[in-house]
Amino acid sequence: MDLGIAGKTAIVCGSSRGLGRACAHSLAKAGCKVVVNGIDEGRLATAAVEIQKATGSEIVKVFGDVTTHAVQNALFEKCSNPDILITNAGGPPFRDFRELERDAMLSGVTWNMITPIELIQRYIDGMAERGFGRILNITSVSVNMPVSGLDLSSGARAGLTAFCAGVCRSVAHTGVTINHIQPGFFDTDRYRSGIDAMANQLKITHDQAHEKRIKEVPAKRAGTPEEFGEAAAFLCSVQAGYITGQSLLLDGGLFNSSF
């Protein structure tokens, strides 16, 4: 399918690996110029080269922690008028809620709620003036259901979802949409670190912990970053212009609900 976004410019935060990189790759494949970002300079450089070689699209690198104003400013200097913005940041590590201190809680909210809002503030009016914009926040299935050890991440991402609910409707008439993807268990570094934490807690092996987790999923597998990236690219497409204020669950049926 031609997504109608060839020639448009996208910023994808946290895109040197995992789900962010998959989104960057799918948008580049659709013909977008993509600004990629990450906190590991070597990994970011490798991702940029590989995506460019695979797709032929222009890839621009912005190294650093997007939760800081300095890196947000660097993104703006490289790309002040994106057509597409995908917000994504690594969430807080798996931890029992009893162990969370104030600084850790404030950091978690900054990563997963405040930073996306700050980025949206920077770019949304320009998108509205140009009559096209796609904003997509990567959140989590844990917004809808508890995932042990992800309480802080869940709360912050739920806050972002609620914050954007009114914002998206205020700009819907301008051609700008704001949506969310709620991933379940995808085969990424973050998923594997969670499996390690689960294995340590239960005193079992990594493979045993993986099997235990996957048994919870009706699809009986973890998702692939590639299928996540393709779903994200569709939500950024011209065809998705009538979809706004929605959260798309990509979880293999994990969240058990009729609606």
C-alpha positions as CSV (number, residue, x, y, z in Angstrom):
1,M,0.0,0.0,0.0
2,D,1.2,3.5,-0.8
3,L,0.9,5.4,2.5
4,G,1.0,8.8,0.8
5,I,3.8,10.1,3.0
6,A,6.8,9.9,0.6
7,G,8.7,13.1,0.8
8,K,7.5,13.9,4.3
9,T,9.8,14.3,7.2
10,A,9.6,12.3,10.4
11,I,11.2,12.5,13.8
12,V,11.4,9.2,15.7
13,C,12.7,9.4,19.2
14,G,14.6,6.5,20.8
15,S,15.1,5.0,17.4
16,S,18.6,3.4,17.6
17,R,17.1,0.0,18.5
18,G,13.9,-1.8,19.3
19,L,10.4,-0.5,18.5
20,G,11.7,3.0,17.7
21,R,14.2,1.7,15.2
22,A,11.4,-0.4,13.6
23,C,9.2,2.7,13.2
24,A,12.1,4.7,11.7
25,H,12.7,1.8,9.2
26,S,9.1,1.5,8.1
27,L,8.7,5.3,7.7
28,A,11.9,5.4,5.6
29,K,10.7,2.5,3.5
30,A,7.5,4.6,2.9
31,G,9.7,7.4,1.5
32,C,10.1,9.7,4.5
33,K,13.2,11.6,5.5
34,V,13.7,10.4,9.0
35,V,15.5,12.0,12.0
36,V,16.7,9.3,14.3
37,N,17.7,9.7,17.9
38,G,19.4,7.6,20.6
39,I,21.6,7.7,23.7
40,D,24.3,5.3,22.3
41,E,26.2,7.1,19.6
42,G,27.7,4.1,18.0
43,R,24.4,2.2,17.9
44,L,22.7,5.2,16.5
45,A,25.3,5.6,13.8
46,T,24.9,1.9,12.9
47,A,21.1,2.2,12.8
48,A,21.2,5.2,10.6
49,V,23.6,3.6,8.0
50,E,21.6,0.4,7.9
51,I,18.2,2.1,7.5
52,Q,19.6,4.3,4.8
53,K,21.1,1.4,2.9
54,A,17.9,-0.7,3.2
55,T,15.5,2.0,2.1
56,G,17.4,4.7,0.2
57,S,15.9,7.4,2.3
58,E,17.7,10.3,3.9
59,I,18.5,9.6,7.6
60,V,19.6,12.4,9.9
61,K,21.1,11.6,13.3
62,V,20.6,13.5,16.6
63,F,22.6,11.9,19.4
64,G,21.6,12.2,23.0
65,D,18.9,11.9,25.7
66,V,15.6,13.3,24.3
67,T,14.3,13.9,27.9
68,T,16.8,16.8,28.2
69,H,16.1,20.3,26.8
70,A,19.5,20.3,25.1
71,V,18.7,17.4,22.9
72,Q,15.2,18.6,22.3
73,N,16.7,21.8,21.1
74,A,19.2,19.8,18.9
75,L,16.2,18.0,17.3
76,F,14.5,21.3,16.6
77,E,17.7,22.7,15.0
78,K,17.9,19.7,12.7
79,C,14.2,19.6,12.0
80,S,11.9,22.4,12.9
81,N,8.9,21.4,10.8
82,P,8.4,17.7,10.8
83,D,5.2,16.2,9.4
84,I,5.4,13.2,11.7
85,L,6.5,12.8,15.3
86,I,6.9,9.5,17.1
87,T,7.6,9.9,20.8
88,N,9.5,7.1,22.5
89,A,11.7,6.7,25.5
90,G,12.9,3.8,27.5
91,G,10.8,3.4,30.6
92,P,11.9,3.0,34.2
93,P,13.5,-0.4,35.0
94,F,11.4,-3.2,36.4
95,R,11.1,-2.6,40.1
96,D,8.8,-3.3,43.0
97,F,6.8,-0.1,43.7
98,R,7.9,-0.2,47.3
99,E,11.5,0.5,46.2
100,L,10.6,3.7,44.2
101,E,11.9,6.9,45.7
102,R,10.8,10.4,44.8
103,D,13.6,11.0,42.3
104,A,13.0,7.8,40.5
105,M,9.3,8.6,40.3
106,L,10.0,12.1,38.9
107,S,12.4,10.6,36.4
108,G,9.8,8.1,35.2
109,V,7.1,10.7,34.7
110,T,9.6,12.9,32.9
111,W,10.6,10.1,30.5
112,N,7.1,8.8,29.7
113,M,4.8,11.7,30.1
114,I,6.5,15.1,30.3
115,T,9.0,14.7,27.5
116,P,6.4,13.6,24.9
117,I,4.2,16.6,25.9
118,E,7.2,19.0,25.5
119,L,7.9,17.6,22.0
120,I,4.2,17.9,21.0
121,Q,4.2,21.5,22.3
122,R,7.1,22.3,20.0
123,Y,5.7,20.9,16.8
124,I,1.9,20.7,16.8
125,D,1.2,24.3,15.8
126,G,3.5,24.1,12.7
127,M,1.7,20.9,11.7
128,A,-1.6,22.5,12.1
129,E,-0.6,25.5,10.0
130,R,0.6,23.2,7.2
131,G,-2.6,21.2,7.3
132,F,-1.0,17.8,8.0
133,G,0.5,16.1,11.0
134,R,0.8,12.7,12.6
135,I,1.8,12.4,16.2
136,L,2.2,8.9,17.6
137,N,3.1,8.0,21.2
138,I,4.5,4.6,22.0
139,T,3.0,3.7,25.4
140,S,2.3,0.2,26.7
141,V,-0.3,-2.5,27.1
142,S,0.3,-1.9,30.9
143,V,-1.8,1.3,30.5
144,N,-4.8,-1.1,30.4
145,M,-3.6,-4.0,32.6
146,P,-1.0,-4.5,35.3
147,V,2.4,-5.8,34.4
148,S,4.4,-6.6,37.5
149,G,7.2,-4.2,38.1
150,L,6.1,-1.6,35.5
151,D,3.8,0.4,37.8
152,L,5.7,3.7,37.4
153,S,5.8,3.3,33.6
154,S,2.1,2.4,33.5
155,G,1.1,5.4,35.5
156,A,3.2,7.9,33.5
157,R,2.0,6.5,30.1
158,A,-1.6,6.5,31.3
159,G,-1.2,10.2,32.2
160,L,0.2,10.9,28.7
161,T,-2.8,9.2,27.1
162,A,-5.3,11.2,29.2
163,F,-3.4,14.4,28.6
164,C,-3.6,14.0,24.8
165,A,-7.2,13.0,24.8
166,G,-8.4,16.7,24.8
167,V,-5.4,18.0,22.8
168,C,-6.0,15.7,19.8
169,R,-9.6,16.8,19.5
170,S,-8.6,20.5,19.6
171,V,-6.6,20.1,16.5
172,A,-8.5,17.4,14.6
173,H,-10.0,20.0,12.2
174,T,-6.5,21.0,11.1
175,G,-5.4,17.7,9.7
176,V,-3.3,16.7,12.7
177,T,-3.9,13.4,14.5
178,I,-2.6,12.2,17.8
179,N,-2.7,8.5,18.6
180,H,-0.9,5.9,20.7
181,I,0.3,2.4,20.2
182,Q,0.2,0.1,23.2
183,P,2.7,-2.7,22.7
184,G,2.5,-6.0,24.6
185,F,5.4,-8.3,24.6
186,F,7.7,-7.6,21.7
187,D,11.1,-9.2,21.2
188,T,13.3,-6.3,22.1
189,D,16.2,-5.6,24.5
190,R,13.7,-4.1,27.0
191,Y,11.5,-7.2,26.8
192,R,14.6,-9.4,27.4
193,S,15.7,-7.4,30.4
194,G,12.2,-7.8,31.8
195,I,12.5,-11.6,31.3
196,D,15.9,-11.5,33.1
197,A,14.3,-9.7,36.0
198,M,11.4,-12.2,36.1
199,A,13.8,-15.1,36.0
200,N,15.9,-13.7,38.9
201,Q,12.8,-13.1,40.9
202,L,11.4,-16.6,40.4
203,K,14.8,-18.4,40.5
204,I,14.3,-19.9,37.1
205,T,16.2,-19.6,33.8
206,H,15.8,-17.0,31.1
207,D,14.2,-19.5,28.7
208,Q,11.8,-20.7,31.4
209,A,10.8,-17.2,32.2
210,H,10.2,-16.5,28.5
211,E,8.0,-19.6,28.1
212,K,6.0,-18.6,31.2
213,R,5.4,-15.1,29.9
214,I,4.5,-16.2,26.4
215,K,1.9,-18.7,27.7
216,E,0.0,-15.7,28.9
217,V,-0.4,-14.5,25.3
218,P,-3.2,-16.0,23.1
219,A,-0.9,-15.7,20.0
220,K,1.7,-17.8,21.9
221,R,4.6,-15.7,20.8
222,A,6.3,-12.3,21.2
223,G,5.6,-9.7,18.6
224,T,8.3,-8.7,16.1
225,P,9.6,-5.1,15.9
226,E,8.9,-5.2,12.1
227,E,5.2,-5.7,12.5
228,F,5.1,-3.0,15.1
229,G,6.9,-0.6,12.7
230,E,4.4,-1.3,9.9
231,A,1.4,-0.6,12.2
232,A,3.0,2.7,13.2
233,A,3.7,3.7,9.6
234,F,0.0,3.1,8.8
235,L,-1.2,5.4,11.6
236,C,1.1,8.0,10.2
237,S,-0.3,7.6,6.7
238,V,-2.7,9.8,4.7
239,Q,-5.2,7.0,4.9
240,A,-5.3,7.2,8.7
241,G,-6.4,10.9,8.7
242,Y,-9.7,10.1,10.3
243,I,-8.2,8.2,13.2
244,T,-7.3,10.3,16.2
245,G,-7.4,10.0,20.0
246,Q,-7.1,6.2,19.8
247,S,-4.8,3.7,21.4
248,L,-4.0,0.7,19.2
249,L,-3.3,-2.5,21.2
250,L,-0.6,-4.6,19.6
251,D,-0.5,-7.5,22.1
252,G,-1.4,-10.8,20.5
253,G,-4.7,-10.8,22.4
254,L,-3.0,-10.4,25.8
255,F,-5.4,-7.8,27.2
256,N,-8.6,-9.8,27.8
257,S,-11.5,-7.5,26.9
258,S,-14.5,-7.2,24.6
259,F,-14.0,-3.5,24.0
